[in-house]
Each structure stands twice: as structure tokens, then as C-alpha cells.
Amino acid sequence: MIGQIISHYKILEKLGEGGMGVVYKAEDLVLNRIVTLKFLPQELTRNEEAKKRFIHEARAASSLDHINICVVHEIDHADNGQLFICMNYYNGETLKKKIEKGPLKLDEAIDITIQIAQGLLKAHEKGIIHRDIKPANIFITKDGIVKILDFGLAKLSGQTMITKMGSTVGTIAYMSPEQAQGKEVDYRTDIWSLGVVLYEMLTGEIPFRSDYEQAMIYAIINDAPASVTASRNRIPQQLEKMITKCLEKDYSNRYQSADELLIDLHQLKKEVESKQVRSKKVFGKAEPRNARKNLVHLIASIFLTCIIIAAGYFVLNRMVNQRQSEEIKSIAILPFADMSPGKDQEYFCDGMTEQITTSLSRLQNLRVRGRNSVMQFKNTIKTIPQIAKELNVGYLLEGSIRKVDNRIRITVQLIKADDDYHLWANDYDRELDDIFTVQEDIAKSVTQILVTKLSVAEEEKIKTQKPINAEAYEYFMKGKYYHGKKFFNSNDIKDFIMAEKMLLTAIKLDSNYAAAYLELADLYNTYYWVKAKTNTEKNRYMNLQEQYLQKAFHLDPNSAEINRVQGNIYYAKGDREKAYHYLKRCVELDKNNIDNNIDFSTFLVQRGLYDVSIKYYLRVIELDPLEIAAYDWIRVAYWNMGQLDKAEIYSNKLLEIYPDDTYGLYMYARILFDMKKYDRFNEIRLKLEKMDTDSTYIKYLRSLQYILNGEKEKALKTHVIPDPSVDADFLIMRLYDHFGMYDEFIQYLIEDFERLKKTEESWYLWLKNAVLFDNLRSYPRFKEILEKHRHLYEENLRKYKDI
């Protein structure tokens, strides 16, 4: 059949065959994907019982939607009438082939058993019994995901038995006693078979062995299996008991459901992992001594050694505790990797990263690097020590997420950066509804290791606000993704519509979901600033954001994030007092949040309080040494206060991190111009020329060069720049200053303040200290302006006090 086209599938190669079918690898010519086709053997085409069983396989498997069950796409027949099933194609190997290489490691065997049990639980919930669980029907993908194959022997509960009375189906070695006798079976027959598979994974052998079929059936019905520990040492006693319970002859004594088995398996997995972490080298016993004197000396020596160790431990423990009490640990939560089959869960992975980052950043004794800096290391090839050095942290948390439908597998590990030592690791294999518990568990586990003790209040801080269901949470994360990652950067109305749709759906699913209301308000805020053109449109989106923000605030008035957005909206409306109240409140609620500090300090800068704002920008850099906004604002604050040496320092620090940042280079060149470092100014200007010859930044710097060269006419022709982001008004002032046009300079300054409504703000520190005004300070009209702004500055100091 190789090379033939059946329906719309091209046969590529034969993968194998069994009693119920021949399996081929094929290409789906319509959807352009690789699939698996299973054909009913030709000799059984006229066998109605086999055909019915084959169709039952398709119906049973296609009704199941679970990560640990093979996906069935369709059932069809070839031109010759031969039936076939189209299934997913997976890379990997069967459990049978894996066992043929030798017994599996204990933790691997437990993990595979858990995944099989999860798949069976899903099938049993749908009323489907597999009836042929064996290693050949268990496939392990290269990612370690278990897929249960071949539901050809499955029986829908309540339907007529397909097999004839007294006949048996399935592979004898894995049959339960009731199945081997041809009796009616239920879910507990799959529990038996799974017990046999687990036994074989650990020992490499099946529990009931014979060269003859009837003898094997007799052993299954009557004989006790050999102990697992007879074939393999160091098997936990609990695991031995679990296998024994799976292989009870009387099914009423077995595990009564896959769920019941899973509870014990997960508990065992935790105990095994815990022992592996705590494991120490076991030394052999010394040769016995005959002399009693030597024994006494040995005991005395041990006793003395214990005293010395205890004393040393006491002193060391005091030193460690003292150091821990003084040391504030720093950590970065690396972006969770998307290990899902379709690589389409970026929004979910980013949401998990952000949630854990937010939870941990609320703790006073933990410094958590901001998400903006950490996201730069998404999909990086850099090593853990390299990342830690760049982020200046002592610890890193990394993880991956594999999400398929409502099932998630989260792998996470905490790493000590300097020696790449793994302090803690865990796997969470859960339903989506458990995501909030997992997030809290991860945050709590990290804090228990890095922070000596959590108060009750701090334990509350790391908890996630939980919506009614996981579906609402998933829509919320999709909305947040389309807002922050898409619309905020693209300004594409399609991204806005998608974000709005996702967030409204989340709210519909959970009308008390404060975070969803907040994100929707923030989305409308983004639209207000970047998309709305007319006053009507601006009013509409201002009203929408207020409406949803008030709902969020009503639901969670002590949320730092909600208070911050509330403050920003009041600022946009021009209500400075309320804006200050909420922005101050957000910092008081969570002073370790980067956005809180940036927005509050930006408010202070815009009130002319540069000297006060620097404290909060410095805190941002302490929290996140790669946060570009903080370096930029500190540079501007020092520049406006005339402290050019400090402005240059922070310009250089920013360019050390982002050497090709065009705006950073442009601002640095302007500072150099004020410092009269004209050679260096020209170097930066030429560097920018090579990067982008037509940018408004370049035009501005060219104008400065014309001013410097004394080319007044050229400077006058180029002084009006249409892009306000490059501060064309400052350029005009420099032109007037350089050519001694001081009266024109002062008049333009007055008109500029009135035109831009800067009369309500204090520019006192700028006017008093900036080198731009050095030649004006003796002019009476300038002194009047300065005095007016001094009063505004002092009034703002009284109104907007430091925290």
C-alpha cells in the first residue's frame, strides 16, 4: 500500500500490525499533516463481529478528549470497502519497546502509571472500558507524554457484549480474572491490567507466566503473583501494597476507581521526590572488632564527635540565621516555556509568569525582578549564571507548561544562580481548574526556601485572586495578552476587538472578577491615548474605563494595581489631588511593584518635584536593573536640576544595557551639548546618522550642530520640527540663547508656557538650575517667572508629600 492514496491520505510507510489492524504512517493531503491510519485486516473484512468491534474503537476513542488518549479524527473506508481509522501521529515509542530495554526507573514508572490512570479516568467517566491495557497499547512521546492506543476492545457500558459468550478478548497476560473467564467486566478490569503493566515496568517481567494459554489463565484466576521486591530491591513498601491491591482476584477488593488509584500514586510520587532531595550517601559498615576496648573507644569517639558537630552546628546556624535575617534575597521568574503540542499557549505561559512575579513581589524581604527585563530572556540560549549576572539576582525560577484542552502539566524548578544548584523542583499534572492552587503552591514553596518566615498577612499577599472557574481565567489571560502584547504595540483595531471580546467573556463567566474589570478599563485607557481621535470618541472611552474601573475598585479596593490605574485615570481627567491620592495609595499597598513606583514618581516629576521623584526611580532600578524607563527619568530629573554629571552617569548606564537605543543616544547627545562636550556630542550624532538618517532625532541634532557652527540661517530654517516628541520648543530656545536673542527667548518662554498650559505646573527646579537659562537669570522678567514657579513648587511640596 506504500505510495497509494486512500481517500485524501497518502500512505508513507508501515508502522506495525496486530490482531485487530495494520497501522500505517500517512500524509493528510487536505490539511497537510502527518497522521496514523489503522486498517482492519482484509481477511476480517467480512467478519461482522470484527467490523463492529473496529467501529466501536473509533466511536469510543473519538468521544474522548484527553491529553493521555490518542486523538481519533475520523473513520472511513477505502475503495475496496476496507475500514480504517485516522488518528494523530506521534513521535516516540511504545511502552513495550521501552520495557524491552530493561526495567524503568522508579520515578519514571510512577509518572507513566499516573498518566495512564488519568486517561483511564477520563474514559471511565464517559462509560468506556478499554479492556486491553498492555505495554503495546501505551505510547510514550518524545516529550514524555503517555497516549493510550487501541480502543478496539472497548465496550460502551450498557451496550450488548460484542464477544461471544465464553470467548475472551484482549491479551491474556494482562487480563483480569473475570475477563479471563469471559465474565461481564467493568472499570476495575482496567485497574487490574494497569497493575500488571506497573509490575512489568518495575521488574521487566509479567506477574503471571506460563508457556501455555490455559496454564496462564489458571494462574491469573488462582495464583498469587510473585512479590515485586523479589525481582527488584528498594521498591517502596507503599508501592508494593498498591500493586497488590490492583491485582486482587476479587474486584471488590481492588481500587474501585482510577481516581482512587491516582490519589495514592500522587502521594507516593511526592514521597519519592522528597526522599530523592534529602538522599545522602550510604556508607558500608566497618569490619567488626573483637576487642571490647576498641568498641568503648569507638563509642567515646563518636560521642565526642557528636558534641563537636553539635557545637559547630549551633554556631554555624546562628551565623546563617543572622545572615539570612540581614540579607534580602533577589529572584527572577523566567518566562515559562510553552511545551504544548501546538505551541499556541504563549498567553497562558506569560500569564503564569506574571502572576507568580506579582505574588512574590508583594513580599518585603524578597526582591523580584520586573517582568519587562525578564521577558528579554524569553527563548534565550544564555546559561543560568549568565542570566543571573545580567539581572543581578541570586536565584532564578524557571518552568514550562504543557497545556492540552483542560489538562495542564507544569514543571518548575528553583535554581541557585552562582553554582546552578537546583534547590527545589516539582511537577504539577492537573486539571485547568487547579491552576490557582498551583500558582499559590509555587509561590509559597519559593518563599519557604528563600524567606525565613512568612507572617499571616504575607501568606495572604501571595494568594491569587480566584475567579469562579478556570474558563473565566483563561479568557482573562487571552484578553490581557491581546491587550499588552498585541494592541499596545500594534495599535491594530483587530487586536483591540479581540482583547475586548475576551475580557467581556471573562466578566460574563464571572461577574465578580475584579482583575478582568481592571484589565478592560486599562484596555479602554490604552484606546483613549493611542487610538481615539475625536472628542466624542475620547469621551466614550474615558467613560467606559471609568465605568469598569469603578466596578473593579468596588470588588477589590485594596488592590494596588486597581488603585494605580484609578490614579492614572484621574490624572488624565486633570484631577491632580485624586490622582495623587490613588497613586500614593498603590505604593503604600505594594512598594515593591515596579509599575507603582514608576507611575508615582512620574506624577511627582510632572509636578516639578524632580528631587523627590528620584527616590522612587532608584527603587525601581534596585528592583529591576534593566528597567529602561527608570534610567531615562532619573537622567531627565538630574538634567533638569542642572546636575549634568549625574545625568551623564545614568545616560551611560542606560547605554551599557541598551547600546543601540536611538532615543537613549539622542538624549545623551543633548546632555553632552549642554556639558559643552562637543566632540563626544558629534560622535553620538554621527552614530545616529548611520543608524537612521531621516529620523526627527537626527534633524534635531543637526540643528544643534548648525547652532554650534554659528550657521544661524540654517538653524532658523530647521528649527520647526513637526514631531513634538523631540522637544522643538527647547530647540528654539537654544537657538535664541546661542545667538544672544534674550528678549525673544524670554518672550517665547512665556508664550510657550501659556500655549502648553505649563502655567499650572512648577518648573522651578528646571528654570533655577538648567544651563539653558544661565544667560537669563539676571533679567527681571525671567526673575518674575522664576518666582512664580517657586511658589508653585513650594505649594506642590505641601500638597504632594513624600511617603
N, C-alpha and C positions, 0 to 999 in steps of 0.2 A: 504493500500500500504506500510505500515511501514515494513521495512526489505527487501522489494523487490529490485531487481537490474534492472533498466531501462537503456538500452544502457550500458554505463560504469559508471552509477551513482547508489549508494546505498541509498535508501530512509531512512532517520533517524527519522524525525518527521514532523507533520503537523504544519504549521505556521499560516495559515488562508485561507480564501476564499472570493471571491466577485463575482459580476455578470459575470465577464469575465474570471475567473480562480480560480483554487485551488493551493495553494502555499505550497511547502514542503522544508524542510532543507535536503540536501543530501551530500554524500561524493563522490567526483570525484576520482574513483579508479585508473585512469591513471596518473593524475597529483598530487594525494594525497593532495587534498584541499577540504574545505567545500564550497558548492555552494547553490544557491537557484534555485529550479525548479518550474516553473509555468505551470500547465496543463490546457488545455481547457476542461471544464466540458464535461463528457460523453454524456449528453443529447443534447449538442450542436455540437457533432462531425459531424452530418450530415447536419448541418446548414452552407451552403456555405458562407453566409454573415458573420457569426461569425468567421469562419475559415480564411476568407480573412482579417477580422479586426485583428485577432490574429497574422497572418503573418505580417501584417503592423506594429504591435507593435514591432516585432523582427527586421524588416528592419529599422524602424525609429530609435529605440534605439541603434542598433548595428552600425549605421552610425555616432553616436555621441560619441565624446571622450572628456569628460569634468569632472572635479572633482565633480561637483554638479549633475551629471546624473548617474544613476545606470548603471554599466557596464554589457553589454549583451555579452555572449560568443558564443552561438550558438542556432539554432532552429533545433529540431529533432522530431521524433515521436516514440512512444512505439510500441511494437509488435502488439498491438491491434489497431494500427493506430491513437492513441490519440496523438495530438500535444503537445509539451512542449517547453519552452524556458529555457535555462540555464543562470543564472545571478550571479553576485557576491553575497556573503553572508556578511551581515554587522551586527555588534553588536550595539544595541541601541534600539530605539523605534520610532514609527510613531509620527508625529506631532499631530495626533488626540488624542493619548493616553496622550501626554504631555499637551494638552489643557484641557483634562478631569480633570486634577489635579487642574486647575484654570488658570486665565489669566496669561500670561507671563510677565516678567519684560520688561520694555520699551527697554533697550539696547539689550536684547536677541531677542525680536520680530523684531527689526530693522535688526539685524545681520542675522537672518533666512531669512527675506524677501530679503535682499541683495543677499544671496546665491541662493535662488530660482530664482531671476531675472537674475542672472549670468548664471544659467543653461538654462533658457528660451532663453536668448540672443543667446547662442550657438545654440540651436535648431532652432530658427527663422532664424539665418544666414544660416542654412542648408536647409531652406524651410520647416521646420517641425513645425506643431502646435500641442500642447499637447491635448487641448480640454477637459481635465478632471483634472485640478489643484484643489486639495482639501487636507485637512489635512491627510486623509488616504493614499494619494499617495505621501506624503512627509515624508522621513525617516531621523531621526537625529541620527548619530552615537555617540558613547561614547566620541569621540574627538570633538563633536560639528559640524561635517561636514554634510551638507544637501545633500541628494540624492533624486532626483526626480524619482519616480517609475511610472510604468504602462503607457507606450505609446500606449496602446491598442486602444485608441480612436484617436490617432494621424492620421493626413491626410497629405500626401505629396502634397504640392502645385502643382496645375496643373493637378492632377490626378482626376479620377472620384470619386464623393461622394460615400462613402460606404453605408451610411444610406439612407433609402428610403425617397422620397420626403415627407416632412411634419413630419417625425418622429424625435425624439430627442435622443441624446446620451449624456452621462455624468450624473453627479449627479445634480439634479435640483437646489438645494440651492446655488450652485456655478456657475451656468450658466449665461452667458451674455444675455441681452435681445434678441440679434439677434440669439443666439444659441437656446434659449428657444422657439423662433418662427420657428425654423427649417430653418433659412435662411443661406446663404453662410457666412462663418466666415473667419477671417484672424487672424494675430498675436494678434490683440487687444482684442480678446476674452480671451486669456490667461492673459492679463493685468487686465481685469475685475475680473477674478477668483482669481488672486493674491490679488487684493484689498479686496475681500471678506475674504480670508484667513488671511490677516493682521488685518482686523476688528475683526475677531474671536479671534486671538491671544491676542489682547488688551482687549477685553471685555468678552470673554468666550461665546459669542453669535454670531449667524449669523445675518446679517443686514436685511434680508427679511425672516419673519417667518409666517408659517401657517400650520394648520393640514391637509390641503388638497392640492394636487398637483396643481390643476388648480388655486386655490387662490394664491399659491406661485408664479406661473408663471405670474399671473396678477400683483402681487406686484413688481416683478422684472422688468416688462415692464413699469409699470405706476407710482409706488410709490417711494418717496424719502426715503432713509434709515434713521434710527434714528441717531442722532449725536453720535459720539464715546464718547464725553465728558459727554453725558447724562448717560452713564454707568460707566465711569471712569474719575476721576479728574486728573489734572496735565498732560494732554496729550498736547504736543506742538502744537501750532496753525498750524505750518507748516505741521505737520503730518496729522492733520485733513484735511487740504487742499489737501494733496497728496491722501488720501483715497477717498475723494470726486471726485477728478479728475480721479482716477481709475474706479470709479463707475458711470461715466457719461453714460446716456442712449444712447446718440448719440456717436458712437465710434470715430467720427471725433473730438470730444472734449476731448477724453481720452488722456493719454500718447500714443504717436504714435509708440513708440518702448520701449523695455525693457532697452535699453541703456539710453534713455531719463529719464526713471524712476530711473535708477541707479545713475545718476548724482545727483538727488535730495536726494536720500537715503544716499549717501556718505556724502553730505553736512550736512544733518540732523544728521548723526552719529557723525560727528566732533563737531557739536554744543552741542549735548547731552553730549559727553565726556568732552567737555570744561566746561560745567556747573557743571558736577559732580566733577571735580577737584577743581573748585572755590567755590563749595557749602559751605554755612555756616549755622549754626543753626538758625532757625527762631523762635523767641520768641513771645509768645502771648501778646496781648495788655493789658495794665493795666486798671483797673476799672476807668471810668471817674470820675473826681472830680467836685463838684458843685461850689466850691469857685473859683472866678477869681484870688484871691491872690495866691492860690496854683498853678494855671496854670502859673502865672508870675514867681513864684519861680522855677517851673519845667523848664521853658524855660531858665531862667538865669543859672540854674544849668547845663543844657545841654550845653549852650553856653560856660560856664567856663570849663566844662569837655572837650569840643572840643579843646579849646585853650591849655589846659594841654596836651592832646593827641597829638595835632599838634606839640607842642614844643618838647615833648618826642620823637615823630617820627622823627623830624628834627635832634635831637642829635643822636638818635639811627641809623638813616640812614647814617649820616656822619661817625659814628663808623664802621658800617657794610661795607660801601664803602671803607673806609680806610683800613679795614682788608682785604677785597677782593682784593684791589689793591696790597697788600703786599703778600697775600697768593697765592701760586701756587697749584692748585688742583691736586689731583692724582686719576687716574681711571684705572680699569682693564676691558677689554672686555672679558667676559667669553665665552667659546666655545658655539656657538649656537647649541641647541639640534635638532636632526633630528626627526621630528614628522611625516615624510612621511610614507605611508602605508607599503612600502617595506623596510623601514629603510636602504635605499640604496643611500642616498644623503649626506653622510659624506663629500665628496669632496666639495659639494655646501655649506654646513654649515661652513666648515673650511675656504673656500674662502671668505664667508661673514665676518666671524670673523676677518680674516687677513686684508681684505680691510678696514674695519672700524677702526681697530687698526692702520693701516698705515696712514689713513687720519688724525686721531686725533693726532698722534704722531708728525705731522708736525707743530703743534701749540706751540709757545714758552711758553705760560702760562698754559700749561697742561702737566702733567707728566703721560704718558701712559705706563703701564707695558707691557713688551715684550711678544710675543706670546709663546715662549718656556716655560716660567714659568707658564703662564696662562693655557696652554694646559694640565698641570698636574692636573687641576681640572675638566677635561672633565669627565662627568658621575659621579662626586663626590657626596657623601651624606653629605658633610660638609655644615654647615649653612653659610649664607651670612656673618655674623660677623666673623666667623672662617676664611673664605677665605680671607676676607679683612685684617684681622690681619696678616696672613701669607704673604700676598702680600704687606702689609703696604700701603694700599690705603684708601682713604676716600669715594670713590664711586665705584659702580660696575654697569656694563651694562650687562644684561642677556637677552637672547631671544631664540626663537625656530622658526624653519622653517618647513613648510609642503609643499612639492612640489609634484605635480602630473602633469606629462606631461608639458604643458606650463603655468600652473597655480601655483602661489605660495601664501602662506599665511605666513606672518612674524609677529610674536608677539614679542615686545621688551619693556623693562622697565628699567628705570634708578633708582638706589637704593642708598640711603644714608646709608653707611655701619654701622655706630655706633648704629643707632636705627632701622635699617631695614625699613626705611620710603621710600615709593615709590614717587619719585619726579615727574616722568613723565612716561607715558606708551602709547603705540599706537599699533594698528593692521593695517597691510597693506595686503589687499587682491587684488592682481594684476596679470596681465599677466607677463610672464618672461621678456618681452621687457622693462618693467618698473623697473627692478632690480636696474639699475644705479641711477635712480631718488630716489628710496627708500634708497639706501646706502647714498646718499648725504643728504637726508632729516633726516635720523637718526643722522648722524654726526653733521649736523647743529643744530638739536634740542638739542643734548647733549651740544654743545659748547655754545648755547644761555643761557643755565641754569648755566653752570659751569664757563664760561668766561664772564666777564662783557661786553666786546665789541670786535667784530671782525673787523679787517681792511679789506679793499677790497682785499688786497694781501692774507690775511689769508683765506678769503672765497674761493679764488681760490685754495688754497693749499688743502682744504678738498674735492675738487671735484674729482670724479673718471674719469680716462681716459676711454672714452666710445668707444667700437668697433662699427662697423656698425650695428650689430644685436646681440641679446641675444644668438643666437646659437653659434656664434664665442666665446662669453664669456664663455659659458658652456663647450665647448671643451677646452678652455684655462684652466679653473679650473680643469677639469679632467686630463689634461696633467700635471699641477702643482702638483696635488695630487699623480699621479703615479710617478712623479719625487721625490718630497720631502718626501712623506710618504712611498713609496714603494721602488723604485730603490736605493735611497740614503742609505737605511738601509739594503736592501736585497742583492744588487749587482746582482740581478737576471736579465738576459738578456731579459726575457719576460716582466718585468716591464719597462725596458728601451724602448723596442719596442713599448709598449702601450703608454708610455709618449710621445715618438717621434711622433707617429701616431696622437694622439690627438692635439698636438701643431701644426703640419703641417696642419691639417684640419682647425684649428682656423685661421691660416695665409691664407689658401686658401679662407676662407669665408671673411676675412678682411685683405687685403694686406698691410694696414697701421696700423696694431695693434702692437704698439711698445712693449707692455708688453709680447705678445706672442713670438716675436722675441727674447726678452731678456731671457725669460724662456727657450727657445730652446737652446740658446747659453749657458746658465747655465747648462742645461742637458748635453750638449756635454762636458762642463768643468768637470762635475762630472765623465763622462765616461773616460775622459782623465786621471784623477787622480786615479780612483779606478778600472778601467776595462782594459784599453789599456795596452798591454804588449810589443809589438814590436815598434820599431821606426817608421815604416810605419804607424801603427795604431795610434800612438800618433800624428804624423804629420797630419794625416787625420782629427782627431777630434779637434786638435788645429786650423786647417784651417776652419773647419765648425763653431766652436764657434766664431772665428773672423768674418767670413762672416755674421752671423746672428746678432752679436753684433753691427757691423758697421751699419747695416740696422736699428736696434733699436735706435742707437745713432743719426743717421740722422733724424729719425722721432721725437725724443724727447731728444735733447742734454742737457736739464736742469733737467732730471730725476736723482735724487740722486742714485737710485738703479742701473740705467744703468751706471753711472759714477763709481760706486763701482765695478761692475763686470768688466768693462773696465780696471780698475786699477789692479784687481787680475789677469787678463789675461796677461797684460804687465809684471806683476811680474813673472808669470810662464815662460814667454819668456826671462826673465833676464834683461828687460829694466827697471831699478830701477827709473830713472828720470820720465818716463811717468807713471809708476805705482804710484809714489808719487803724481804726478800732479792730477790724477783722484781720488785717494783715499782722498786726501786733499779736492778736489772739492766736493765730496759726503758729507763730514762732513759739509762743508760750506753751502751746499744746505739744509741739514737736520741734524742738530746736535743732535736731539732727537731720531734719529733712532739707535737702539742698534747695528745692524749689521755694520752700517757705522763706529761707534766708535770702535768696536772690530777689524775690518779689518785694520783701520788706525793705531790703537795702536799696533796691531800685526806687521805691517810693521815697525814701529819705534823700536820695540823690536828686530826684526831681523836685524836692522841696528846698534844694540848695544845701542840704546838710551832708556835704561830702565827708567831713571829718567823722561824723557819727556812723555813716554807712560802711566805712572801711572795715570796721569790726566784723560785720556780718559777711562781707565778701571774703575776708580772711578765714572765717569759719567754714565757708564753702570750700575753699582750697584745702583746708585741713581735712574736710570730709571727702573731697574728691579732687586730687591734684591735677586732673586732666580736664576740669570744667572750664571751658574757654570763656564763658560769659563772665566768670568771676575775675579772671586776669584782665579782661577788657574793661570792666567797670572800675577796678582798682586803678588801672592805668589812667583812665579818664579822670577819676577823683583826684589823684595826685597832680595830674596835669593842670586841672582847673584850679588847684590850690597853689600852683606855681612851684611845686616840688618836682622839678623835671628829672632830677637824678633818680628818684623813686619811680617816676613814670617810665623812665628808660629801663630800669631793672625789670619791671613787670612786663614791658614790651618784649624784652629779651627772653624772659621765662616763657611767655606765650609762644614765641617763635621757636624756642627749643623743642616744644611739644608739637607745634604745627608750623614747620619751617616754610611751607609754601602757602600759608593762609594769606590771600590777597588783601583782605581787609586789615589783617594784623600788620602786614608790611606797609600798607598805606598809612595807617595811624602812626606807626613807628617813624615813618619818614616825616610826618608833620611835627612830631615831638623833636626830632633831630633838627628840623628847621628852626624851631624856637630856641633850641640849645646852641644854635649857630654852628652846629657840626655839619657844615655844608658838603664836605667831601663824602661823608658817610650817607648824608641825605641823597646825594647824587647816585651813589652805588645802589641804594634801595630803589630809587626811581628807575634806573636802567634795568634792574632786575625785573621790576614790574612791567616795564616796556616789553621785555622779551616774553613775558607770560601772557599779556593781553594788551595790545597796543591801542585798542579803541575804548577801553573802559573809562567810565567817568572818573575813577580814581586817578588814572593816568593823566587825564585832562586837567584835573585839579593840581597835580604835582607839576605838570608842565607850566601851569600858570604861576605857581610858586617860583619855578626856575626863571621865568620871564621877569618876575618881580626882582629876584635876586640879581639878574643880569642888568637890571635897570631899563629893561625894554617896556616902557610904560604903555605905548600904543598896543603892543601885542597883548600885554596883560589886561588892558581895558577891553579889548575885543573878546577875550576868552573868559572874562570874569563871571559872566552869567551862565551858570551851568544848570540845565533843566532838572537834574536829579537832586532832590533836597537831601538825600542820604549822605551826600558828600559835603554838606555844610557850606553852600555857596555864599551865605551871608558872612561867614568867617573869612572867606577868601577876599571878599570886597573890603572888609575891614583891614585885612593885611595890606591890601593894595594902597588904601588911604594912608595907613601908618607908614609904610615904607617910603612913600613919596611925599611925606610931610603934610598931607592934606587933613590936618587935625580937626578943623571945624566941620568939614564934611564927614569926617569919621564920627564925631560926637552926634551930629545930626542923624546920620544913618543909624547909629546905635539906638537912639531914642525911637526912631521910626520903626526899626526892626523889632524892638521890644513890644511896641504897640501893635504892629502887624501880626506878630506871632502870639500875642496875648501873654507875653512873658512878664507883664507888669504884676501879675498875681503871684509870681514865684520869686524866690530870693536867689539872686545871682551875686550876692555879696562876696563870697569867698573867691569866686572867679574874677570879678571886677577888681577886687583888692589885691589879688596875687598873680594873676596870669600875666606873662611877659608881653602879651599882645597890647596891654594897656599901660605899659611903663611910661610912654611919652605923653599920656593924657592926664596923669594923676595931679598935675599942678593946675589943670584947667577948672575954673569954678563950676561950669556946667557939669563936668564929669563928677566933681565932688558932690554935687546935688544928687546925681544918680546914685552914687555910691552910698550916700547917707540914707536914701530912701530904701535901698536894698539891705542896709544894715538893720534897719528896723524890722523889715520882713524876716530877716534871718533870725533875729532875737525872738520874734513872735513865733516863728516855726519851732525854735528850740523849746519854747514853753509848751506849745501845742503837742508836738510830736517827740515826746521824751524817749530817751533810750530805755530799753528793757532792763 
